[in-house]
Structure formats: structure tokens, C-alpha cells
Amino acid sequence: FNTTIYIGAPISYGSGDKHFTNGNGMRRAWHMFVDWLNFERGGIQLNGTNVSLTLQYVEDYSSTIQVEDAAKYLIHEENVQFMFGPYSNALTGSTMKYTSEENMLLLSGGCADLILIDNSTHAYGTLPASKLYDQASFRALSNFGTASIAIISDNDLPTNCNNNSIQQYSKFYNLQLFEYYELDPTSPSYVADIRDIM
């Protein structure tokens, strides 16, 4: 390769992080993409030059404060040229505050808040609004002939995934909502609580 483009990526990858599972999933996907691009495709052809991609990760601890510090570090210490957004609407919003000030492009694969993305001139999202896949799930259940459902939900979901929306979708798709459970994903009894419900 003749040169390298550095992409910053604040991400939750510590086992104690709230967004550990989704953060690690995103990190693995980024690795697969970069490996494919660099080793299968031979990098990016830019004005007759072979350019490779390198990812620079920084732990964000699933914290809106830490993710801003991570973005600052990646921009000013690691000199990244672009940024991948972290997992979650809140963390992406905090990262965007700083990348927008720096006129840096942010590509978000973990934010389903279209308003947040649309209000930025330097951010692009790859997820549809979460209400779209919620509706798709209810529609599929209805089309399958399901009569009644029970929902187990994390209590930290965006407002468009809350009990009111669930009630509306159930009614619209003629599904009887048998029970709605909200659980704390950070609780030590989280998995046991799900087992008890099942």
C-alpha cells in the first residue's frame, strides 16, 4: 500500500460494559470489512494509489462522558481522518457533538435515531428507525396467524420501543398482548429473570 486512511472507533468492548454484546458485534463486523477490503480487494484505489484502511479502537465504557473523551483522543492523539460511531443512540449523539465541531465525517452503524442523524451535516447512519423493525416484527407475527404475544424488553430502550408503542402495535395488528415485562439488563439477575418468565 502507498498510504493508509485511519478510522477512529470508540466502542464498548469491556466485558462489564452495558453495550458489550452489541459493541463486540460491531467491532467484529468492522474487522471483517477492513480485512476483506485490505486483503481481498487490495485496499482502495484512489487516484491510481493503493490505500489501506486501519481502525483505531478506544474503549468507551458505554458512557456518554467517556465516549466524548475517546473521540477527542482519536482525533487529536491518533490523528484519525474519519470516525465510526459507537453502539447506541446516546453514545452516538455524544460522539457526534465532538466530530461535528471538528468537521469530521461520522458513519454510524449503531444508531437508530433518524432525527439525530438527520440533524447533523457530518453524520450518516446505516440503520433504519427502530420503529420500522418493531412494526415489521408485529406484522410478521400477525401474518403468521399469531393470536397473542408476551414481550420481554430491556428498560433502557428508546422511547419509541416502550410499552405505549407495544400496545399500539398490538392493537393495530390484532394481537392480544398477554404480558409486557421490562427488565434491567444491568441487573445481576437479568438472565435468571428471563428464565423465570419463560
N, C-alpha and C positions, 0 to 999 in steps of 0.2 A: 504494500500500500504506500501511496505517496504522502498521504496525510490522514488525520483522524478527526472525526467530529465527536465531541464529548457531550453526553446527555446526562443530566443530573436526575436522580430519582430518590426523593425521600420516601421511605416505605416502612411499614410496621413488620419487622421480621423477627423480633424477640418473642420467645415462647410465652411471655407474660403479657404481651400487648393485646389490647382489646380487639384489634383487627388483624391479629396474627395469621389466621387461616386465609383470609382474603388477600392480605398483603403478600403472603408467600406464594399464593396462586398467581398474583400479578407478576411477582418477581421471576417466577419460573417461565411465565409466558414471554416476558421481556428477554430473558436469556435465550429462549428458543429462537425468537425473532432475530436477535443480534447474531447468534451462531449461524443461523441459516443465511442471513444477509452477508456476513463476512466470509464464511467458509464454503457455502454452496453457490452463492451468486458472485463471489469475488468482490464484495463491497458495493459501493455506489459509484457509478460512472458520472463524474461531474466535470464538464469541460475537458474531457479527454484524460481526466485524472482518476485513479483508483482511490476511493476514500473509504476507510473503515469506520465503524461505529464502536464506541466504548461507553459502557454505562458506569456511572459513579454513584454508588448507593450510600445513603446515610440513614441511620435508624431514626424514625420519627416518634417512637414510643406511643403511637396513637394519640398524640397530644397536639392540640392546636397551637400551643406555645412552642413546643419542640419542633414542629414541622416548619414554622417560620424561621427558626434558628438554623434548621437543616438547609432550607432554601438559601439563606444568606451565605452559609458556609460553602455550599456547592457553587454559588455564583462567584463569590469573592476569593475563596481559597483554592477551589478545584478548577475554577475558570471554565465551567460548563457553558455550552452555547445554546442549549435547549433544555427543557425540563419535562419529564414525565410526571403526571400528577399522582398523588398517593391514593389509597383507597378511602372512601367516604366523602360525603358532601362537605362536611365540616372541615376536614383536613385539606381537601382541595381548595375550598374557599380561602383558608388561611394562607396556603401556598400562593394562590393567585394574587392576593394582596401585594405580595412582595415581587413576584415575577412581573406583574403589570407595571409596578413602579420602575422596574429595570428594563421595560420594553422587551421582555423575553417571552418567546413562544412557549406555552404550556399545552401539552397534549394529555387530556385526562381520559383514562380508561376505567376509573373507579368512582365517577360522579354521575348520578342520575338526575341531578337538579338542572334542568334545562335553563331555568331563569338565571342561575348563577353563571352558566357558560355563556348564554346569550348576552349578558350584560358586560362581558369582557371583550376587548378588541384583540387580546393576545392569548385567548384560550379556546381550545377546541375539544369537544367531547366525543366519545365513541359509543356511549351507552344511550339507549332511548330513555325517556322519562319512565321512572319506576311504575307509574300508574298504568303504563301501556302493558307491561308484562304482568301486572296484577290482574288487569282486565282479561288478558289472554288466558290466564290460568282459570279464572272463573268461567269464561266462555267455553273452554275445553271441557271442564267438568260438566257443564250444562249439556253440551253437545253429546257427551258420552252417556248421558242419562242419569247422572248422579242426582239423588233427591235431597240428601242432607250432608252437611260437612261440619267438621270441627277444625278450628285454626289454632295453631301454636305459633306465637310471634315473639320476637325479641322486643323488649320495651324501649330500645334505643333507635327504632326505625324512624324515617322521616314522617312528617305529619300526614302525607298522602297515603301512608300504609297503615294508618291507625284503625281503631275499632269502628269509627264512623264510616270510613271508606269501605271496610269489610261488610258492614251492614248494608250499605248502598249497593255494592256489587252483588251480594247475596240476593237481595230483593229483585234487582234488575234481571238477574239470570235465573230467577225462580228456584233458588237453592235455600233449603231450610238451614239456618246457622244453628247447629246443635249446641256448640260451646265455643267460646273465644278465650284463649289463655294468653296472657302476656307474662313473659319470663325475663329475668335479668341474666343476660349472657355472661356477666362477670361474676355471678354467684358461684361459690364452690359446689352448690347442689344442682347446678344447671342441668347436667346430663341426667342425674337421678330424678329431677323433677319431670323431665320429658318422659323418662321410662315409666314413672308413676302414672302419668296421663295416658300413656299408650296402654 
